[in-house]
């Protein structure tokens, strides 16, 4: 699917440029436009899974607006929760955000019970080590940066893939076996559940307040997006964020 974007080139003449739209098949949560006030982030997927801003995060107006988590360390209070739980062996979590944590663990997203080995999460245990999958069994080396970046975490049974700015990092890896047990609490951005599977801990953070993490867009699919789908979503948003 494509959307038209009118561009005026002068003398009353306009042309229509086509920009790719977001993939909608399998879309369960779409947090597209950050709220400038209040504590609710509207889900525009049509499923009414509106997210809640937890703690004392703040709105930033740059690049169309985002939500900043004011966490100086992983013990901070700010994160975002959505009333959704991964419950299938296929899932894609897509995030447009800036983060460069200085205290670890630092969780990007989580929907898991670590003690029970249930669910999935993505976290960083150093400035360049990103872990994701079934209780974080897969690791990738990334470049530490506070730039806004587009991330897509794709889980397809036992196979997991990570995309950065529309391109796959390395090759797909295997978790050994597909996840077979799940949690029924909530989906967290910028935090994971405690080891018992309740509450929230290990917040995304930075010790420099000018580099606090900011979430701009988040999406959750109950399907494993193909490489072309990830590229389509990236191309749909890259201009807004200069990535």
C-alpha positions as CSV (number, residue, x, y, z in Angstrom):
1,X,0.0,0.0,0.0
2,X,1.2,3.5,-0.8
3,X,0.1,7.0,0.1
4,X,0.3,10.1,-2.0
5,X,2.1,13.2,-0.8
6,X,1.5,16.5,-2.7
7,X,4.5,18.7,-3.3
8,X,4.2,22.2,-4.7
9,X,6.9,23.1,-7.2
10,X,5.8,26.6,-7.9
11,X,3.6,28.4,-10.4
12,X,0.6,26.6,-9.1
13,X,2.0,23.2,-10.2
14,X,2.0,20.3,-7.8
15,X,3.3,16.8,-8.2
16,X,2.3,13.7,-6.3
17,X,5.1,11.6,-4.8
18,X,4.4,8.2,-3.5
19,X,5.7,7.2,-0.1
20,X,5.4,3.7,1.3
21,X,2.9,3.3,4.1
22,X,3.2,1.2,7.2
23,X,2.5,-2.5,6.8
24,X,-0.8,-3.3,8.4
25,X,-1.1,-7.1,8.1
26,X,-0.8,-8.6,11.6
27,X,-0.5,-5.2,13.2
28,X,-1.6,-5.5,16.9
29,X,-0.3,-2.2,18.4
30,X,0.6,1.0,16.6
31,X,1.9,3.8,18.8
32,X,2.5,6.3,16.1
33,X,2.1,9.9,17.5
34,X,3.5,10.6,20.9
35,X,1.1,12.4,23.3
36,X,2.0,16.0,24.1
37,X,0.1,15.8,27.4
38,X,-1.5,13.3,29.6
39,X,-0.4,9.7,30.4
40,X,-2.0,7.8,27.5
41,X,-0.4,7.0,24.1
42,X,-3.1,6.3,21.6
43,X,-3.0,3.0,19.7
44,X,-4.0,3.6,16.1
45,X,-4.0,-0.1,15.0
46,X,-7.8,-0.2,15.6
47,X,-7.4,-2.6,18.5
48,X,-7.6,0.0,21.2
49,X,-4.5,-1.1,23.0
50,X,-3.6,2.3,24.3
51,X,-0.3,2.5,26.1
52,X,0.2,4.2,29.5
53,X,3.2,6.4,30.4
54,X,4.6,5.2,33.7
55,X,6.6,7.3,36.2
56,X,7.3,10.9,35.1
57,X,8.3,10.7,31.4
58,X,8.1,14.0,29.4
59,X,7.2,15.0,25.9
60,X,9.8,16.3,23.5
61,X,8.7,18.1,20.4
62,X,11.7,17.4,18.1
63,X,11.2,15.2,15.0
64,X,7.4,15.2,15.3
65,X,7.4,14.5,19.0
66,X,8.5,11.7,21.3
67,X,8.4,10.5,24.9
68,X,11.6,10.8,27.0
69,X,12.3,8.4,29.8
70,X,14.0,10.4,32.5
71,X,16.0,7.6,33.9
72,X,19.5,8.3,35.1
73,X,20.1,4.6,35.8
74,X,18.3,1.3,35.5
75,X,16.6,1.9,38.8
76,X,14.6,4.8,37.3
77,X,10.8,4.9,37.3
78,X,10.0,5.8,33.7
79,X,8.7,3.3,31.1
80,X,5.8,2.7,28.8
81,X,3.3,-0.1,29.1
82,X,0.8,-1.5,26.6
83,X,-2.0,-4.0,27.3
84,X,-0.7,-6.6,24.9
85,X,1.1,-10.0,25.4
86,X,3.1,-12.0,22.9
87,X,1.2,-15.3,22.6
88,X,2.4,-16.8,19.3
89,X,5.6,-18.1,17.9
90,X,5.8,-15.3,15.4
91,X,6.2,-11.6,16.4
92,X,7.8,-8.4,15.2
93,X,8.6,-5.5,17.6
94,X,9.4,-2.3,15.8
95,X,10.8,0.8,17.5
96,X,12.0,4.2,16.4
97,X,14.0,5.6,19.3
98,X,17.2,7.1,20.6
99,X,19.0,5.3,23.4
100,X,22.6,4.8,24.6
101,X,22.4,3.4,28.1
102,X,25.1,3.8,30.7
103,X,23.8,1.4,33.4
104,X,22.9,-2.2,32.9
105,X,20.7,-4.2,32.4
106,X,19.0,-1.6,30.2
107,X,15.8,-3.0,28.6
108,X,14.5,-1.9,25.3
109,X,11.3,-3.9,25.5
110,X,10.1,-6.9,27.5
111,X,7.1,-9.2,27.8
112,X,8.6,-12.1,29.9
113,X,8.9,-14.0,33.1
114,X,12.6,-14.7,33.4
115,X,12.4,-17.2,36.2
116,X,9.9,-19.3,34.3
117,X,11.7,-18.9,31.0
118,X,8.5,-17.5,29.5
119,X,8.1,-14.8,26.8
120,X,10.6,-12.5,25.1
121,X,12.7,-9.4,25.6
122,X,15.4,-7.2,24.3
123,X,18.0,-5.6,26.5
124,X,21.6,-4.2,26.6
125,X,24.2,-5.4,29.0
126,X,26.9,-3.0,27.7
127,X,26.9,0.1,25.5
128,X,27.5,-2.2,22.4
129,X,25.9,-5.5,23.4
130,X,22.3,-5.9,22.5
131,X,20.5,-9.1,23.5
132,X,17.1,-10.3,22.4
133,X,14.8,-13.3,21.9
134,X,13.7,-15.9,24.4
135,X,14.9,-14.4,27.7
136,X,17.7,-12.7,25.7
137,X,19.6,-15.6,24.3
138,X,20.8,-14.0,21.1
139,X,23.4,-11.2,21.1
140,X,24.6,-8.7,18.5
141,X,27.4,-6.1,18.7
142,X,26.1,-2.6,17.8
143,X,27.7,0.8,17.6
144,X,27.0,3.0,20.7
145,X,25.1,6.0,19.5
146,X,22.4,8.4,20.8
147,X,21.1,9.0,17.2
148,X,17.5,8.2,16.4
149,X,17.4,4.7,14.9
150,X,14.8,2.3,13.5
151,X,14.9,-1.2,15.0
152,X,12.9,-4.3,14.1
153,X,13.1,-7.4,16.2
154,X,11.7,-10.4,14.2
155,X,10.9,-13.7,15.8
156,X,9.8,-16.6,13.6
157,X,9.6,-19.7,15.6
158,X,13.1,-20.5,16.8
159,X,14.6,-18.1,14.2
160,X,15.3,-14.5,15.2
161,X,16.5,-11.6,13.1
162,X,17.4,-8.0,14.0
163,X,17.2,-5.0,11.6
164,X,18.7,-1.6,12.0
165,X,17.6,1.3,9.8
166,X,16.0,-1.1,7.3
167,X,18.9,-3.5,6.9
168,X,19.5,-6.8,8.7
169,X,22.3,-7.0,11.1
170,X,24.3,-10.2,10.3
171,X,22.2,-13.3,9.6
172,X,19.3,-14.8,11.3
173,X,20.1,-16.8,14.5
174,X,18.4,-19.7,16.2
175,X,17.1,-19.8,19.8
176,X,17.3,-23.6,19.7
177,X,13.6,-24.0,20.2
178,X,10.6,-21.8,19.7
179,X,9.0,-20.2,22.8
180,X,6.2,-22.4,24.1
181,X,5.1,-20.5,27.2
182,X,4.0,-16.9,27.5
183,X,3.1,-14.2,30.1
184,X,-0.2,-12.5,30.5
185,X,0.8,-9.2,32.2
186,X,1.6,-6.4,29.8
187,X,4.1,-5.4,27.1
188,X,6.8,-2.9,28.3
189,X,8.9,-0.4,26.4
190,X,12.0,0.8,28.2
191,X,11.7,-1.8,30.9
192,X,11.3,-5.6,31.5
193,X,9.3,-7.5,34.1
194,X,10.9,-8.5,37.4
195,X,12.3,-12.0,37.4
196,X,9.0,-13.2,38.8
197,X,7.1,-11.8,35.8
198,X,5.4,-8.9,37.5
199,X,6.1,-5.2,37.9
200,X,8.9,-3.5,36.0
201,X,12.7,-3.3,36.4
202,X,15.9,-2.6,34.5
203,X,14.9,0.6,32.9
204,X,16.4,2.1,29.7
205,X,18.6,5.0,30.9
206,X,21.5,7.4,30.5
207,X,23.5,9.2,33.2
208,X,23.5,12.4,31.1
209,X,20.1,14.0,31.2
210,X,20.6,15.5,27.8
211,X,20.9,11.9,26.4
212,X,17.9,10.3,28.2
213,X,16.2,7.7,25.9
214,X,13.3,8.9,23.7
215,X,10.7,6.7,22.1
216,X,9.1,8.1,18.9
217,X,7.2,5.2,17.4
218,X,6.5,1.6,18.4
219,X,4.7,-1.2,16.7
220,X,3.9,-4.9,17.5
221,X,2.9,-7.5,15.0
222,X,1.8,-11.0,15.6
223,X,3.6,-12.0,12.4
224,X,7.3,-12.2,11.4
225,X,7.8,-9.4,9.0
226,X,9.8,-10.2,5.9
227,X,12.9,-8.1,5.0
228,X,10.9,-6.2,2.4
229,X,8.2,-5.4,5.0
230,X,10.8,-4.0,7.4
231,X,12.3,-1.9,4.6
232,X,8.9,-0.6,3.7
233,X,8.3,0.6,7.3
234,X,11.7,2.1,7.6
235,X,11.2,4.0,4.3
236,X,7.8,5.2,5.5
237,X,9.4,6.9,8.6
238,X,13.0,7.7,7.8
239,X,12.4,11.2,6.4
240,X,10.7,12.3,9.6
241,X,13.8,11.4,11.6
242,X,16.6,12.0,9.2
243,X,17.8,8.4,9.2
